[in-house]
């Protein structure tokens, strides 16, 4: 039987959270003399809602969740860091990852003095059967599965996610930053039956709000309460909250952009396959492609000289470059440049 207290750091269980002026008063008033703010009215003279209730209400409608299952942070990176702070005892617990994957899991682990255990993946970057690696999951802590994965673009099926969650005694964190571009569904439905599951999503990708730094974590109420207990009091600023609400109320625009990006991704695959220095294009459920080239390092530098910036991932996957799907015009320019570089 999963018990969150068993994996929560004792100092976190015992600490008393900071109580901000805006968290102590919840209601309507005409005069605010409680938070030492500048009283002269402007868009930003008042502190933002520390729990982002209005924004969470809109997200809850979209995700079919309750607002107390939602944590909002300064990007998903804040949620990742807070998960380490709350549920990993430094020097004792472990973080488990399946490289190649998103690098901030390792960075946050290092900051929090948590050892990282790298687990193997299959040739197609899928996860191994849980019974083949269960013996290596021998510590509490955090197990990260990025799906669709960055930088490989592959999706991990829901059956596998549940099997890993059932077998692991810590928290399973599924990072769904790119799920809006996938033909597969989110794992949010698993939250009903899987108490040790945390799902990360973001406004940075499909919603086109990378500059707002707004990440989402979805989990059981106890996990969310713990994250809220230890987060900075005003971690999401007023402008980000307002812009996200505007975006959510205009979801058709985002949906159209997602459709266009997927079409451009498919077109990129078709065109890249015709180039003689392309060795392999990995299947992608994200808004990027991982492409193996015959001369990846040379080509990467030549693209920079042309003012086209892609991501060299040869340190993670040999001879591979990650290409973000751009606008039709940007993709056309990239393809023309790559074609001119053929040997």
C-alpha positions as CSV (number, residue, x, y, z in Angstrom):
1,X,0.0,0.0,0.0
2,X,1.5,3.3,-1.1
3,X,1.9,5.9,1.7
4,X,3.3,9.3,0.7
5,X,4.6,10.0,4.2
6,X,6.9,7.0,3.8
7,X,8.8,8.7,1.0
8,X,8.5,12.3,2.1
9,X,11.6,13.8,3.8
10,X,11.1,14.1,7.5
11,X,12.1,17.7,7.6
12,X,9.5,18.5,5.0
13,X,6.8,16.7,7.0
14,X,7.7,18.7,10.1
15,X,8.2,22.1,8.6
16,X,5.7,25.0,8.8
17,X,5.2,26.6,5.4
18,X,5.6,30.4,4.9
19,X,2.3,32.2,5.2
20,X,2.1,35.1,2.7
21,X,-0.3,38.1,3.0
22,X,-2.3,36.9,0.0
23,X,-2.5,33.3,1.3
24,X,-3.9,34.5,4.7
25,X,-6.7,36.6,3.2
26,X,-9.0,35.0,0.6
27,X,-11.9,37.2,-0.4
28,X,-12.9,40.6,-1.8
29,X,-11.8,43.9,-0.3
30,X,-11.4,47.5,-1.4
31,X,-8.4,48.5,0.7
32,X,-5.2,46.3,0.9
33,X,-2.8,47.4,3.6
34,X,-1.4,44.0,4.5
35,X,1.4,43.1,2.1
36,X,3.7,46.3,2.1
37,X,2.9,46.9,-1.6
38,X,3.1,50.2,-3.4
39,X,-0.5,51.4,-3.2
40,X,-0.4,53.3,-6.5
41,X,-2.5,51.3,-8.9
42,X,-0.9,49.6,-11.9
43,X,-1.0,46.3,-13.5
44,X,1.7,44.9,-11.4
45,X,1.7,46.8,-8.0
46,X,-0.1,43.9,-6.3
47,X,1.3,40.4,-5.5
48,X,-0.1,37.7,-7.7
49,X,-2.4,35.0,-6.5
50,X,0.0,32.6,-4.7
51,X,-2.1,29.5,-5.7
52,X,-3.2,30.7,-9.1
53,X,-6.8,29.7,-8.5
54,X,-8.3,31.4,-11.6
55,X,-5.8,29.9,-13.9
56,X,-6.0,26.5,-12.3
57,X,-9.8,26.6,-12.7
58,X,-9.4,27.0,-16.5
59,X,-6.8,24.2,-16.6
60,X,-9.0,21.9,-14.5
61,X,-11.8,22.3,-17.1
62,X,-9.4,21.4,-19.9
63,X,-7.8,18.5,-18.2
64,X,-10.9,17.2,-16.4
65,X,-9.3,17.4,-13.0
66,X,-9.9,19.2,-9.7
67,X,-7.8,22.3,-9.0
68,X,-6.2,20.6,-6.0
69,X,-4.6,18.1,-8.3
70,X,-2.7,20.9,-10.1
71,X,0.6,22.5,-9.3
72,X,1.9,25.5,-11.3
73,X,5.5,26.5,-11.3
74,X,8.2,28.7,-12.9
75,X,8.5,26.2,-15.8
76,X,8.4,22.4,-15.3
77,X,12.0,22.8,-14.0
78,X,10.7,24.2,-10.7
79,X,8.3,21.3,-10.3
80,X,11.2,18.9,-10.9
81,X,13.4,20.6,-8.4
82,X,10.7,20.7,-5.7
83,X,10.0,17.0,-6.2
84,X,13.7,16.3,-5.4
85,X,13.5,18.6,-2.3
86,X,10.3,17.0,-1.0
87,X,10.8,13.3,-1.8
88,X,14.5,12.6,-2.1
89,X,16.7,12.3,1.0
90,X,20.1,13.7,-0.1
91,X,22.8,11.0,-0.2
92,X,20.3,8.2,0.3
93,X,17.5,8.1,-2.2
94,X,18.1,7.8,-6.0
95,X,16.9,9.3,-9.2
96,X,16.3,6.8,-12.1
97,X,16.5,7.9,-15.7
98,X,16.5,6.4,-19.2
99,X,19.1,8.2,-21.2
100,X,19.1,9.8,-23.7
101,X,16.6,12.1,-22.1
102,X,16.0,15.6,-20.8
103,X,19.1,16.8,-19.0
104,X,17.5,18.7,-16.2
105,X,16.7,15.5,-14.3
106,X,20.4,15.0,-13.8
107,X,21.1,18.6,-13.1
108,X,18.4,18.8,-10.4
109,X,19.6,15.5,-8.9
110,X,23.1,16.9,-8.6
111,X,21.9,20.1,-7.0
112,X,20.0,18.1,-4.4
113,X,22.9,15.6,-3.8
114,X,20.9,12.7,-5.2
115,X,22.6,9.9,-7.1
116,X,21.4,9.2,-10.6
117,X,21.0,5.6,-11.8
118,X,20.9,5.3,-15.6
119,X,18.7,2.5,-16.8
120,X,19.0,0.8,-20.3
121,X,16.6,1.4,-23.2
122,X,15.8,-0.8,-26.2
123,X,17.3,-0.2,-29.7
124,X,14.2,1.9,-30.6
125,X,14.5,3.8,-27.3
126,X,11.5,2.0,-25.8
127,X,11.7,0.9,-22.2
128,X,12.7,-2.7,-21.2
129,X,10.2,-5.0,-19.6
130,X,9.9,-4.1,-15.9
131,X,10.8,-7.6,-14.8
132,X,14.2,-7.3,-16.4
133,X,15.3,-4.2,-14.4
134,X,13.1,-4.4,-11.2
135,X,16.2,-5.4,-9.2
136,X,17.9,-2.1,-10.1
137,X,14.9,-0.1,-8.7
138,X,16.0,-0.8,-5.2
139,X,15.7,2.6,-3.6
140,X,12.9,5.1,-3.1
141,X,13.2,8.4,-4.9
142,X,12.1,9.6,-8.3
143,X,11.8,7.6,-11.6
144,X,11.6,9.8,-14.6
145,X,10.0,8.8,-17.9
146,X,9.9,11.5,-20.6
147,X,7.1,10.7,-23.1
148,X,7.3,11.7,-25.9
149,X,11.0,11.6,-25.0
150,X,13.5,14.4,-25.6
151,X,15.6,14.1,-27.8
152,X,14.3,10.9,-29.4
153,X,10.7,11.7,-29.9
154,X,9.2,8.3,-29.0
155,X,6.1,7.7,-26.9
156,X,5.9,5.2,-24.0
157,X,2.6,3.4,-23.9
158,X,0.3,3.7,-20.9
159,X,0.5,0.0,-20.0
160,X,4.2,0.3,-19.6
161,X,3.8,3.5,-17.5
162,X,1.4,1.7,-15.1
163,X,3.7,-1.4,-14.8
164,X,6.6,0.8,-13.8
165,X,4.5,2.8,-11.3
166,X,3.2,-0.3,-9.7
167,X,6.7,-1.8,-9.3
168,X,8.4,1.4,-8.0
169,X,8.2,2.4,-4.3
170,X,9.0,6.0,-5.0
171,X,7.3,8.6,-7.3
172,X,7.1,7.9,-11.0
173,X,7.4,11.3,-12.9
174,X,6.1,11.2,-16.4
175,X,7.2,14.3,-18.3
176,X,4.7,15.1,-21.1
177,X,6.1,18.4,-22.3
178,X,5.5,17.3,-25.9
179,X,2.3,15.3,-25.5
180,X,0.1,17.8,-27.4
181,X,2.0,16.8,-30.6
182,X,1.4,13.1,-30.1
183,X,-1.1,10.8,-31.7
184,X,-1.3,9.1,-28.3
185,X,-3.3,10.3,-25.2
186,X,-1.9,11.8,-22.1
187,X,-1.5,9.6,-19.0
188,X,-3.7,11.9,-16.9
189,X,-6.4,9.2,-16.7
190,X,-4.0,7.0,-14.6
191,X,-4.0,9.5,-11.8
192,X,-7.3,8.0,-10.5
193,X,-5.7,4.6,-9.8
194,X,-2.0,5.3,-9.5
195,X,-1.2,7.2,-6.3
196,X,2.6,7.5,-6.9
197,X,2.3,9.1,-10.3
198,X,3.2,12.7,-11.2
199,X,2.6,14.1,-14.7
200,X,4.4,17.2,-15.9
201,X,3.2,19.4,-18.8
202,X,4.0,22.9,-19.9
203,X,2.9,26.0,-21.6
204,X,6.3,26.3,-23.3
205,X,5.7,24.1,-26.3
206,X,2.3,23.7,-27.9
207,X,0.9,26.8,-26.2
208,X,3.7,28.9,-27.5
209,X,4.5,30.5,-24.2
210,X,8.1,29.5,-23.5
211,X,8.9,33.1,-22.4
212,X,6.2,33.0,-19.7
213,X,8.0,30.2,-17.8
214,X,4.9,28.3,-16.8
215,X,4.9,24.6,-16.0
216,X,2.2,22.2,-14.7
217,X,2.4,19.2,-12.5
218,X,-0.6,16.9,-12.0
219,X,-0.8,14.4,-9.2
220,X,-2.8,13.3,-6.1
221,X,-3.9,15.9,-3.7
222,X,-1.3,15.0,-1.0
223,X,1.6,15.3,-3.5
224,X,0.3,18.7,-4.7
225,X,-0.2,19.9,-1.2
226,X,3.4,19.0,-0.4
227,X,4.7,21.0,-3.5
228,X,2.6,24.0,-2.5
229,X,4.0,23.7,1.0
230,X,7.6,24.2,-0.1
231,X,7.3,26.4,-3.1
232,X,8.2,30.1,-3.0
233,X,5.1,32.1,-2.1
234,X,4.6,33.9,-5.4
235,X,6.3,31.6,-7.8
236,X,4.1,32.4,-10.9
237,X,4.0,36.1,-11.8
238,X,0.8,38.1,-12.7
239,X,1.6,38.5,-16.4
240,X,2.2,34.7,-16.9
241,X,-1.1,33.9,-15.2
242,X,-3.0,36.4,-17.2
243,X,-1.5,35.4,-20.6
244,X,-2.1,31.7,-19.8
245,X,-5.8,32.4,-19.1
246,X,-6.0,34.3,-22.4
247,X,-4.4,31.4,-24.3
248,X,-6.7,28.8,-22.6
249,X,-9.7,30.9,-23.6
250,X,-8.5,30.8,-27.2
251,X,-7.6,27.1,-27.4
252,X,-8.7,26.9,-31.1
253,X,-5.7,29.0,-32.0
254,X,-3.4,26.6,-30.3
255,X,-5.1,23.6,-31.8
256,X,-4.7,25.0,-35.2
257,X,-1.0,25.7,-34.6
258,X,-0.5,22.1,-33.3
259,X,-2.1,20.7,-36.5
260,X,0.1,22.9,-38.7
261,X,3.3,21.9,-36.8
262,X,2.4,18.2,-37.2
263,X,1.8,18.7,-40.9
264,X,5.2,20.5,-41.2
265,X,6.8,17.7,-39.2
266,X,5.5,15.1,-41.6
267,X,6.6,17.1,-44.6
268,X,10.1,17.5,-43.1
269,X,10.3,13.7,-42.8
270,X,9.4,13.2,-46.5
271,X,11.8,15.8,-47.7
272,X,14.7,14.8,-45.4
273,X,14.4,11.2,-46.6
274,X,15.5,12.3,-50.1
275,X,18.8,13.7,-48.9
276,X,21.8,11.4,-49.5
277,X,23.6,12.5,-46.2
278,X,20.6,11.5,-44.1
279,X,21.1,8.0,-42.6
280,X,18.0,7.7,-40.4
281,X,15.0,9.8,-39.2
282,X,13.7,8.5,-35.9
283,X,9.9,8.3,-35.5
284,X,8.7,11.3,-33.6
285,X,5.5,12.1,-31.6
286,X,6.9,15.6,-30.7
287,X,7.5,18.9,-32.4
288,X,11.1,17.9,-33.4
289,X,12.9,15.2,-35.3
290,X,16.0,13.4,-34.3
291,X,18.0,12.8,-37.5
292,X,21.2,10.8,-38.0
293,X,23.6,12.3,-40.6
294,X,26.7,10.9,-42.2
295,X,28.6,14.0,-41.1
296,X,26.6,15.4,-38.2
297,X,29.3,17.6,-36.6
298,X,30.5,19.2,-39.8
299,X,26.9,19.8,-41.0
300,X,25.9,21.3,-37.6
301,X,28.7,23.9,-37.9
302,X,27.9,24.7,-41.5
303,X,24.3,25.3,-40.6
304,X,25.5,27.8,-37.9
305,X,27.5,29.6,-40.6
306,X,24.3,30.0,-42.5
307,X,22.4,31.3,-39.5
308,X,20.4,28.2,-39.0
309,X,20.5,26.9,-35.4
310,X,19.7,23.2,-34.7
311,X,20.7,21.1,-31.7
312,X,23.7,18.8,-31.9
313,X,22.9,15.7,-30.0
314,X,25.9,13.6,-31.0
315,X,26.9,13.4,-27.3
316,X,23.6,11.6,-26.6
317,X,22.9,9.7,-29.8
318,X,25.9,9.2,-32.2
319,X,25.9,11.3,-35.3
320,X,22.4,12.8,-34.6
321,X,21.0,16.3,-34.8
322,X,17.7,17.4,-33.3
323,X,15.7,19.6,-35.6
324,X,12.8,21.6,-34.2
325,X,9.8,21.9,-36.6
326,X,9.7,25.6,-37.6
327,X,7.3,27.6,-39.8
328,X,6.8,26.5,-43.4
329,X,9.3,29.2,-44.5
330,X,11.9,28.2,-42.0
331,X,11.6,24.5,-42.9
332,X,11.9,25.3,-46.6
333,X,15.1,27.3,-45.9
334,X,16.5,24.5,-43.8
335,X,15.8,21.9,-46.5
336,X,17.3,24.0,-49.2
337,X,20.4,24.6,-47.2
338,X,20.8,20.9,-46.4
339,X,20.3,20.0,-50.0
340,X,23.0,22.4,-51.0
341,X,25.3,20.7,-48.5
342,X,25.0,17.2,-50.0
343,X,28.2,15.6,-51.1
